[in-house]
């Protein structure tokens, strides 16, 4: 079964906890703290796999959780970093955050992509020793790993997308110009999954062509099969629109052309602007006058027209030459850039709860919502730092610290960020 969408839950590994330990050795008095740091949690990594062609594996497993980092130990031994969890997907898979629709990654080449980062390990008590606090009996817990409910969408990587009504000869064309072997029969919706074929135009010249299942009127709203596969032509650099110029099924070729273009426009306006070549197939079933009339109509719309008979590869070569020529002038296949992380308004965090704990003069601030803020802050940028300060004030964190008895110069620890409190 061809499956091109899936929803799964991913969670990177939590960081290991820091250790509370003290050095004990014969003849060594007051050895001091020597608790090691926790190890980093495993990342969730997506890797393209050319042996996969669908997302069907995700129908059976929908939850992916990476391992937690190892806890720190005494003797200044840091915990071991957890291994990354690698999720293999077909080439062309787009990873989106389900709730917001934000693109997290486009898995379109062999480079692995970290989609969810593992949490950093917590500090051991060795980090909290000061001249006035020589025996700190506390350490930091590991930070939680990032987690998302994500939507996977497979968008085929093809240079050319063949579109048109069912049974107009799309599968026949790709079968005669490439090694692809689609099912070909004289009934609608013979092609129920996209078919890819490599067209070899000689040494160093080839392109990938995709046969998209037939579209009909209303496809963008879910009518027929085509609505499931419109996403697969979004990456195509060039569209080849095949029309049954003979009207052998009782339809008007001109109306067919308009109908399909309208469906593209309604699904994604950018598709309607994509470069397109129009092909009139089944020319042996009509007369020269009809073909000429349709050609004039198409050329008046600004498109090039090629009459062919796909079943016997008649006049297919000039079409392939034109495709090659146009592709040489077009930009590469579309790749989607990850969307930036959302920027939160400080007021959004008003009345959020925080937990403030005083441990030997270090004020620990905890609250899950703070992790979302920290991941958006660039601590080397003054504007970003100013925003962070406004969030702490508007969310009541500063008031909570004062209520806990903090004084100027005391240390504040918010997960893996530490700073001195200043009024």
Beta strands, then each sheet from edge to edge (+ up, - down):
strand 1: 5-11
strand 2: 44-48
strand 3: 63-65
strand 4: 85-89
strand 5: 93-97
strand 6: 103-107
strand 7: 113-116
strand 8: 147-154
strand 9: 160-163
strand 10: 195-200
strand 11: 206-211
strand 12: 238-244
strand 13: 276-281
strand 14: 304-307
strand 15: 355-359
strand 16: 362-366
strand 17: 411-414
strand 18: 417-420
sheet 1: 3+ 1+ 8- 5+ 6-
sheet 2: 4+ 2+ 7-
sheet 3: 10+ 11- 9- 12- 13- 14-
sheet 4: 15+ 16- 17- 18+
end
